[in-house]
Amino acid sequence: MSRFSQPQDPDFQAINTSVDFDWRLWRHDVAQSRAHAAMLASIGVISAPDLDELLSGLDEVAAELEAGSFAFAPDDEDIHTAIERRLTELVGRVGGKLHTARSRNDQVATDVVLFVREACADAQAGLGGLIELLLARAEKHLDWPMPGYTHLQRAQPVYLGHHLLAYVWMLLRDRGRFDAVSAACGVLPLGAGALAGVNFATDRSQVAAELGFESVAPNSIDAVSNRDFALDYLAAAATLATHLSRLGAELVLWSSTEFGFCTLSDAWSSGSSIMPQKKNPDAAELLRAKAPRIVAHHAALHGVMHGLPLTYNKDMQEDKEHLFDTADTLALTLAAARGMLATVSFDRERLAAAASDEQIAAVDIADLLVRGGLPFREAHGVVADLVRVAADEGRSLSSFDADELAAIAPTLDREALVALLHSGSWLESKISVGGTALVRVREQLAAARSAFAAG
């Protein structure tokens, strides 16, 4: 018997079904079904023999799904109904007892939170490997001078180790975001029923303990309508992907002939279909392009959830493909970032030559005047005049003799200027905490290692 007198329209079935993608939740669905069945037996709703049959049947279902031999039926709307249908085929009428005190609403919410919890753990593992690699590469290149940039223009010199550590701190913040998501995934929805609870005194704490949850959702309405944890995961993934996109962008620039700061390994490069000389940084470029894809998934799920009345609505079926693609894309981009960074080779001479551009010592020259008593704004103007003339005439700052310097920047002593430019102290003068002086970078490396270990 059925509530409906007409068969479903094929197009409705096509838009309504989710088994084509939510089959990925089968492990989580089987796990929670086992825990639910055990709880039903413990409170006397089903018998011990019923429990044995259900668990045995679920083992068979899981084995078929693992082996890829599970036969999905045309009427399987989602993975939950597919598993229950096959379970009943295997164990008979007792299979129908599994859904006692459970709704697909709290069932799918539980599957999804289990998936997100697992995706968080995968992201944390990938992050850990990438952070560890960056720490090692930063230590290896601790004292390699290079130019730092603003607006993609040479600005001030830094050490390569200092630059690489910037990504470490970004990724440590990402790790903290995924920690928060993991905490949000610690609340069990199962037991909320469709929206109002169930007509049995179920032991939700038993199920929570079995599935590794720290607590149970205190409000049945919120339990089935909540997807905050999914939004939190997508937000954390979007920020991480954005950080990886910036790393990819720099690898693209640095590996170009114009920069020549590094060479990507052949294993992480591709060629051209027409130009034999090309070695393209495609993987690094894709780090840039994958980020907006993940950001779009985050925005799309916000769009799905926006304005939804409580509690469950079919709109929420649209959470899964955004989550699945994000998890897959994030895993791939983390692997690509690790692969490129592990095999990239930096050109120390090319980096040092770019860092020796006297123009990027402009702030140091201004500070030299400040130490002589000149207000910084006046010192800034003096040095700006000198830099402008040098640029117009294609000269270095140290090439001006005393008379020329007196005409352009009378407050600037030539001997002091030449001594500063020839001392190579532009890097080591940045002694403020967090600065690029080597003693500070060593401190920072130790602090980063400590923060990583404490995570």
C-alpha atoms as one frame of an Amber mdcrd trajectory, in Angstrom:
protein
   0.000   0.000   0.000   1.115   3.557  -0.644  -0.027   7.088   0.070   0.143
   7.747  -3.682  -2.167   6.483  -6.417   0.026   7.444  -9.373   3.599   6.447
 -10.203   6.275   9.085 -10.055   7.074  10.973 -13.231  10.486   9.908 -14.574
  11.710  13.492 -14.577  10.654  13.885 -10.954  12.550  10.708 -10.125  15.599
  12.101 -11.878  15.616  15.369  -9.938  14.603  13.731  -6.655  17.083  10.878
  -6.513  20.480  11.334  -4.876  21.870   7.805  -4.913  24.119   8.653  -7.869
  26.249  10.736  -5.527  25.266  10.019  -1.940  26.362   6.377  -2.302  29.631
   7.737  -0.915  27.971   7.872   2.487  27.498   4.093   2.665  30.229   3.447
   5.236  28.772   6.095   7.526  25.239   4.829   6.971  26.223   1.250   7.808
  28.159   2.369  10.879  25.281   4.388  12.292  22.814   1.619  11.433  24.867
  -0.861  13.426  25.008   1.521  16.386  21.283   2.245  16.121  20.405  -1.439
  15.994  22.561  -2.199  19.032  20.834   0.600  20.940  17.362  -0.682  19.986
  18.315  -4.095  21.338  19.737  -2.633  24.548  16.438  -0.899  25.377  14.338
  -3.920  24.424  12.721  -2.584  21.249  14.175  -5.463  19.210  15.329  -8.877
  20.400  18.870 -10.163  20.598  18.249 -12.606  17.682  16.873  -9.685  15.634
  20.039  -7.735  16.388  22.234 -10.620  15.291  20.357 -10.894  12.004  20.524
  -7.160  11.364  24.248  -6.967  12.095  24.957 -10.001   9.943  22.898  -8.543
   7.122  24.625  -5.176   7.402  27.964  -6.974   7.172  26.848  -8.564   3.898
  25.605  -5.232   2.556  28.895  -3.556   3.480  30.877  -6.342   1.820  28.923
  -5.928  -1.407  29.386  -2.160  -1.379  33.105  -2.540  -0.631  33.539  -5.022
  -3.466  31.502  -2.929  -5.909  29.026  -5.758  -6.440  26.088  -4.014  -4.751
  23.204  -3.899  -7.239  21.369  -0.601  -7.015  17.696  -0.790  -7.980  15.865
   1.766 -10.155  13.683   2.753  -7.203  16.600   3.361  -4.824  16.069   7.029
  -4.084  19.168   7.394  -1.928  21.840   5.333  -0.232  19.724   4.984   2.917
  16.769   3.360   1.126  19.145   1.271  -1.000  20.856  -0.194   2.052  17.580
  -0.880   3.847  16.071  -2.448   0.716  19.053  -4.771   0.255  19.183  -5.562
   3.976  15.541  -6.670   3.882  16.239  -8.818   0.830  18.981 -10.561   2.771
  17.390 -10.996   6.217  13.679 -10.767   5.469  11.047  -8.913   7.476  13.432
  -8.225  10.368  15.170  -5.754   8.070  12.131  -3.516   8.411  12.774  -3.193
  12.140  15.984  -1.227  11.630  14.175   2.012  10.891  12.314   1.956  14.201
  12.865   5.225  16.116  14.730   6.733  13.186  13.865   9.032  10.276  15.762
   9.682   7.097  15.999  13.263   8.349  18.152  12.465  11.380  19.755   9.578
   9.501  21.101  11.724   6.678  22.143  14.472   9.076  24.202  11.897  10.949
  25.758  10.491   7.781  26.715  13.974   6.606  28.257  15.010   9.913  30.246
  11.752   9.946  31.466  12.515   6.428  32.484  16.056   7.362  34.278  14.793
  10.460  36.258  12.389   8.293  36.945  15.087   5.687  38.290  17.326   8.459
  40.657  14.599   9.596  41.881  14.152   6.009  42.411  17.890   5.623  44.335
  18.019   8.895  46.575  15.176   7.773  47.280  16.923   4.473  47.906  20.205
   6.238  50.288  18.567   8.673  52.392  17.120   5.886  52.520  20.430   4.038
  53.426  22.438   7.151  56.168  19.994   8.037  57.596  20.266   4.527  57.474
  24.073   4.579  59.286  24.143   7.915  62.043  21.958   6.486  62.361  24.060
   3.338  62.349  27.287   5.348  65.170  25.985   7.517  67.171  24.904   4.461
  66.780  28.352   2.856  66.845  30.327   6.073  69.478  32.870   4.991  68.890
  33.077   1.245  68.262  36.759   0.371  65.466  37.578  -2.044  63.344  40.639
  -2.808  60.032  41.023  -1.063  57.207  42.559  -3.061  54.238  44.845  -2.726
  52.036  45.448  -5.784  54.367  42.922  -7.479  57.101  45.580  -7.378  60.371
  45.044  -5.546  59.890  46.548  -2.119  62.360  45.381   0.561  64.707  42.426
   0.816  63.782  39.406   2.919  65.138  35.923   3.415  63.546  33.070   1.503
  63.137  31.233   4.787  61.157  34.167   6.144  58.937  34.167   3.056  58.234
  30.430   3.272  57.408  30.753   6.965  54.607  33.153   6.038  52.813  30.169
   4.502  53.435  28.121   7.634  51.550  30.675   9.732  48.717  30.759   7.190
  48.402  26.988   7.298  48.565  26.881  11.084  45.556  29.192  11.121  43.871
  26.851   8.655  44.538  23.976  11.012  42.825  25.922  13.772  39.795  26.446
  11.548  39.515  22.716  10.869  39.901  22.067  14.597  36.821  24.234  15.124
  34.934  22.316  12.439  35.864  19.012  14.076  34.499  20.317  17.364  31.255
  21.314  15.621  30.996  17.744  14.329  30.982  16.364  17.853  27.208  16.568
  18.323  25.041  13.583  17.315  21.807  14.325  15.384  20.527  10.731  15.387
  17.561  10.215  17.678  15.828  13.436  16.680  13.511  11.539  14.338  11.815
  13.502  11.590  11.825  16.691  13.689  10.051  16.147  17.011  11.885  13.239
  18.587  10.699   9.600  18.627   8.137   7.595  20.572  10.715   5.463  22.349
  13.024   6.211  25.281  16.116   5.718  23.130  19.610   5.845  24.577  21.179
   8.483  22.357  24.287   8.642  24.542  24.986   4.982  23.767  24.847   5.681
  20.037  26.973   8.793  20.475  29.657   6.837  22.319  29.617   4.077  19.706
  30.083   6.558  16.838  32.612   8.776  18.626  30.413  11.813  19.304  30.977
  13.896  22.408  27.326  14.813  22.961  23.837  14.607  21.482  21.899  17.428
  19.861  19.702  18.936  22.605  16.922  20.108  20.261  15.320  17.763  17.746
  14.290  20.591  15.419  17.802  21.995  15.273  19.299  18.529  14.917  17.654
  17.748  11.584  17.839  21.268  10.140  21.447  22.008  11.113  24.095  22.163
   8.408  26.305  24.720  10.146  29.093  22.160  10.404  29.003  21.712   6.621
  29.165  25.466   6.056  32.021  25.694   8.555  33.920  22.973   6.720  33.409
  24.639   3.358  34.509  27.984   4.811  37.686  26.465   6.233  38.352  24.676
   2.956  37.781  27.877   0.962  40.303  29.810   3.057  42.866  27.019   2.829
  42.373  26.758  -0.928  42.842  30.530  -1.191  46.144  30.253   0.664  47.240
  27.475  -1.680  46.239  29.636  -4.639  48.643  32.340  -3.480  51.416  29.772
  -3.189  50.587  28.557  -6.681  50.635  32.088  -8.053  54.104  32.705  -6.642
  55.447  29.439  -8.014  54.122  30.420 -11.440  55.864  33.789 -11.252  59.076
  32.578  -9.681  59.527  29.757 -12.205  59.123  32.088 -15.197  62.144  33.144
 -17.233  61.509  36.739 -16.193  61.951  35.898 -12.505  64.062  32.748 -12.651
  63.923  32.279  -8.888  63.101  28.575  -9.010  62.695  25.567 -11.255  59.790
  23.181 -10.875  60.596  19.507 -11.315  59.618  17.766 -14.530  57.272  15.571
 -12.474  55.146  18.633 -11.710  55.354  20.387 -15.088  53.913  19.872 -18.547
  54.896  20.664 -22.105  53.292  22.413 -25.047  51.475  20.730 -27.906  53.275
  22.993 -30.390  56.262  24.668 -28.695  58.959  22.110 -27.813  60.854  24.474
 -25.526  57.974  25.036 -23.099  57.892  23.816 -19.511  54.610  24.931 -18.065
  53.764  25.195 -14.336  50.300  23.730 -14.862  49.976  22.250 -11.368  50.774
  25.607  -9.775  48.304  27.325 -12.087  45.628  24.849 -11.070  46.233  25.674
  -7.412  45.013  29.143  -8.364  42.017  27.883 -10.327  40.787  25.299  -7.814
  40.360  27.887  -5.060  37.370  29.732  -6.567  35.758  26.356  -7.232  35.788
  25.590  -3.503  34.763  29.141  -2.624  31.799  28.730  -4.980  30.734  25.534
  -3.218  30.720  27.434   0.066  28.639  30.247  -1.407  26.280  27.765  -3.066
  25.489  25.957   0.173  24.820  29.286   1.862  22.371  29.880  -0.975  20.727
  26.509  -0.369  20.302  27.133   3.350  19.331  30.790   3.078  15.737  31.430
   4.083  14.805  27.767   4.576  11.961  27.272   7.031  12.567  24.712   9.757
  13.055  21.799   9.714  14.159  19.467   6.920  13.563  20.505   3.307  14.559
  18.633   0.171  16.757  21.595  -0.730  19.221  20.231   1.814  19.939  17.281
  -0.452  22.101  19.776  -2.344  24.650  19.855   0.490  26.357  16.636  -0.560
  27.817  17.360  -3.972  29.307  20.607  -2.660  30.879  18.706   0.226  32.077
  15.763  -1.856  33.698  17.857  -4.573  35.305  20.139  -2.017  36.805  17.225
  -0.104  38.164  15.690  -3.323  39.491  18.988  -4.659  41.104  19.938  -1.370
  42.881  16.599  -1.072  44.213  16.962  -4.614  45.441  20.535  -4.167  47.166
  19.714  -0.876  48.916  16.782  -2.554  49.961  18.976  -5.491  51.313  21.689
  -3.202  53.351  19.137  -1.262  54.645  17.543  -4.431  55.785  20.812  -5.965
  57.380  22.163  -2.795  59.211  18.913  -2.123  60.848  18.956  -5.565  61.253
  22.643  -6.451  64.816  23.960  -6.659  65.606  27.590  -5.878  68.318  29.620
  -7.614  70.317  31.261  -4.826  72.350  33.500  -7.124  69.334  34.770  -9.027
  67.484  35.481  -5.776  70.488  37.263  -4.283  71.035  39.357  -7.413  67.443
  40.551  -7.320  67.744  41.275  -3.598  70.858  43.406  -4.160  68.939  46.037
  -6.142  69.875  49.262  -4.338  66.451  50.742  -4.913  64.975  48.411  -2.295
  67.252  49.945   0.335  65.243  53.179   0.133  63.598  52.742   3.530  66.983
  52.058   5.130  68.335  55.282   3.642  65.338  57.212   4.945  65.847  55.708
   8.396  69.502  56.751   8.202  68.325  60.359   7.900  65.833  59.827  10.719
  68.675  58.759  12.987  70.315  62.066  12.140  67.269  63.942  13.411  65.186
  64.445  10.275  61.428  63.699  10.577  60.519  60.578   8.636  58.179  62.369
   6.230  60.966  64.773   5.244  63.442  61.890   4.975  60.950  60.048   2.760
  60.812  63.012   0.388  64.592  63.345   0.240  65.093  59.704  -0.676  62.186
  59.803  -3.146  63.936  62.632  -5.011  67.170  60.633  -5.130  65.398  57.477
  -6.329  63.550  59.424  -9.038  66.736  60.929 -10.452  68.517  57.567 -10.331
  65.638  55.890 -12.156  65.446  58.659 -14.782  69.175  58.422 -15.449  69.429
  54.642 -15.133  71.967  54.857 -12.320  72.529  53.115  -9.027  72.073  55.071
  -5.808  75.706  54.612  -4.828  76.968  56.103  -8.143  76.260  59.727  -7.203
  79.334  61.690  -6.134  79.315  64.179  -3.279  78.481  67.198  -5.465  75.603
  65.435  -7.250  74.257  64.196  -3.966  74.479  67.659  -2.433  72.351  69.020
  -5.271  69.692  66.339  -5.013  69.654  65.423  -1.334  71.786  67.865   0.649
  70.889  66.310   4.000  72.257  62.935   2.922  75.932  62.262   3.689  77.568
  60.373   0.818  79.969  58.390   2.969  77.157  57.204   5.190  75.063  56.362
   2.113  77.807  54.336   0.458  78.632  52.563   3.705  74.999  51.557   4.127
  74.627  50.357   0.542  77.870  48.403   0.606  77.370  46.873   4.022  74.737
  44.399   2.880  72.870  45.147   6.085  69.445  45.811   4.583  68.196  42.438
   5.707  69.871  42.344   9.085  68.625  45.815   9.991  65.039  44.509  10.295
  65.411  43.582  13.957  61.826  44.071  15.097  59.995  40.978  16.346  58.633
  39.132  13.319  61.124  40.909  11.051  63.484  39.384   8.531  66.778  39.806
  10.431  68.271  36.344  10.650  68.124  36.215  14.442  64.390  36.962  14.246
  63.804  34.394  11.518  65.540  31.755  13.625  63.287  32.697  16.541  60.274
  32.529  14.253  61.244  29.104  12.930  61.514  27.783  16.474  58.144  29.342
  17.361  56.525  27.853  14.254  57.889  24.406  15.060  56.583  24.731  18.606
  53.149  25.846  17.402  53.047  22.955  14.929  54.020  20.422  17.582  51.431
  21.805  19.990  48.632  21.330  17.475
